[in-house]
Amino acid sequence: MAHDLSDLLALAIRAADAASVPILAGFRDPRLALERKGDGSVVTEADQAAERVLREVLQAGAPDIDILGEEEGFVDRGSELRWVVDPIDGTISYSRGIPLFGTLVGLERRATGEALLGVISLPALGEVYAGGQGLGVRCNDVPVRIADVELGSGHASSIVCAGDPLWFEESGRHGAHAALADVSLLRGYCDCFAHALVLRGSVGASVDPGLAPWDLCATAALVAEAGGRLFTTPSAQPGRTDAVLGAPRVVEELLERLGW
């Protein structure tokens, strides 16, 4: 079945909007149950409920496209395209009442891994970043674009986001977080919230080791369409990717510092 990319983007936005209902219902609810998965990461009832909603909406709108999700995995029926979804990216923030979490919906071409479109929904902030190949990138219907900046220094430097030191260590990037210490404006924004800040030009780049496929697909499509650069390399963690994304010149300078 042939699909129009703009129609699929509208479907992805609807799915993310629908998932925000169980997500916000559980946010800061003291009754919310928290569990640990086999890899040590946390999961909540809201993660599971939100993925069910994502799958229901996406399946209803495009029944011939397979879905890979963080919580329910993947059943391969051989479709040319594949949805890649993360119901709550930033579950640690979500479970601790911090509103810097989001829902990711990406679409990729199976044969090549090419990311075609992406949605980053930040329900607690009321923001939805959406775009795809030839469609531009918008936040709540307002066009956004990655800043054309250099790293710089002092108060005039670009903000750089870096994930938790633990993520660097688990990805075998020993010393890499410390190598960023002399970046003038280094901040600990992480998860898809940091990616959204990159897209709107608020920060110059984000350094993210150990990303799973559902962490990266939506962002990959959005960064490319918004004029940025995405550097990826296999992580020491099996099946994961170390990434640097943002303004092309900032990414290049960071890669030199990191030696990646």
ChimeraX attribute file (.defattr): number of C-alpha atoms within 10 A of each C-alpha:
attribute: neighborCount
match mode: 1-to-1
recipient: residues
	/A:1	8
	/A:2	5
	/A:3	9
	/A:4	7
	/A:5	17
	/A:6	15
	/A:7	12
	/A:8	19
	/A:9	22
	/A:10	13
	/A:11	19
	/A:12	27
	/A:13	23
	/A:14	16
	/A:15	24
	/A:16	29
	/A:17	17
	/A:18	16
	/A:19	27
	/A:20	25
	/A:21	15
	/A:22	17
	/A:23	24
	/A:24	16
	/A:25	11
	/A:26	20
	/A:27	18
	/A:28	14
	/A:29	12
	/A:30	10
	/A:31	8
	/A:32	13
	/A:33	12
	/A:34	14
	/A:35	11
	/A:36	10
	/A:37	10
	/A:38	7
	/A:39	6
	/A:40	8
	/A:41	10
	/A:42	15
	/A:43	19
	/A:44	19
	/A:45	14
	/A:46	26
	/A:47	23
	/A:48	18
	/A:49	16
	/A:50	25
	/A:51	25
	/A:52	16
	/A:53	20
	/A:54	28
	/A:55	22
	/A:56	15
	/A:57	19
	/A:58	23
	/A:59	17
	/A:60	11
	/A:61	16
	/A:62	15
	/A:63	13
	/A:64	17
	/A:65	18
	/A:66	22
	/A:67	24
	/A:68	20
	/A:69	21
	/A:70	19
	/A:71	18
	/A:72	12
	/A:73	11
	/A:74	14
	/A:75	10
	/A:76	11
	/A:77	10
	/A:78	11
	/A:79	14
	/A:80	14
	/A:81	20
	/A:82	22
	/A:83	28
	/A:84	25
	/A:85	31
	/A:86	28
	/A:87	30
	/A:88	30
	/A:89	25
	/A:90	21
	/A:91	22
	/A:92	18
	/A:93	16
	/A:94	24
	/A:95	22
	/A:96	12
	/A:97	15
	/A:98	14
	/A:99	18
	/A:100	21
	/A:101	27
	/A:102	29
	/A:103	30
	/A:104	29
	/A:105	30
	/A:106	32
	/A:107	29
	/A:108	21
	/A:109	14
	/A:110	15
	/A:111	9
	/A:112	8
	/A:113	12
	/A:114	14
	/A:115	25
	/A:116	26
	/A:117	31
	/A:118	33
	/A:119	31
	/A:120	29
	/A:121	30
	/A:122	24
	/A:123	20
	/A:124	16
	/A:125	12
	/A:126	10
	/A:127	16
	/A:128	20
	/A:129	26
	/A:130	29
	/A:131	31
	/A:132	27
	/A:133	17
	/A:134	11
	/A:135	15
	/A:136	17
	/A:137	29
	/A:138	21
	/A:139	20
	/A:140	13
	/A:141	11
	/A:142	8
	/A:143	15
	/A:144	21
	/A:145	21
	/A:146	27
	/A:147	22
	/A:148	14
	/A:149	17
	/A:150	18
	/A:151	23
	/A:152	15
	/A:153	13
	/A:154	10
	/A:155	9
	/A:156	11
	/A:157	17
	/A:158	24
	/A:159	24
	/A:160	26
	/A:161	27
	/A:162	23
	/A:163	19
	/A:164	16
	/A:165	17
	/A:166	13
	/A:167	18
	/A:168	23
	/A:169	16
	/A:170	14
	/A:171	21
	/A:172	15
	/A:173	19
	/A:174	14
	/A:175	12
	/A:176	18
	/A:177	18
	/A:178	11
	/A:179	13
	/A:180	18
	/A:181	10
	/A:182	10
	/A:183	18
	/A:184	17
	/A:185	19
	/A:186	17
	/A:187	15
	/A:188	14
	/A:189	18
	/A:190	22
	/A:191	26
	/A:192	25
	/A:193	21
	/A:194	25
	/A:195	28
	/A:196	27
	/A:197	20
	/A:198	27
	/A:199	32
	/A:200	19
	/A:201	22
	/A:202	16
	/A:203	28
	/A:204	28
	/A:205	34
	/A:206	32
	/A:207	27
	/A:208	25
	/A:209	30
	/A:210	25
	/A:211	21
	/A:212	17
	/A:213	18
	/A:214	21
	/A:215	26
	/A:216	27
	/A:217	27
	/A:218	32
	/A:219	28
	/A:220	25
	/A:221	25
	/A:222	32
	/A:223	25
	/A:224	23
	/A:225	23
	/A:226	26
	/A:227	19
	/A:228	25
	/A:229	21
	/A:230	19
	/A:231	17
	/A:232	17
	/A:233	13
	/A:234	15
	/A:235	20
	/A:236	17
	/A:237	15
	/A:238	10
	/A:239	11
	/A:240	19
	/A:241	21
	/A:242	23
	/A:243	20
	/A:244	24
	/A:245	28
	/A:246	32
	/A:247	29
	/A:248	21
	/A:249	17
	/A:250	26
	/A:251	25
	/A:252	18
	/A:253	14
	/A:254	21
	/A:255	14
	/A:256	9
	/A:257	14
	/A:258	16
	/A:259	9
	/A:260	14
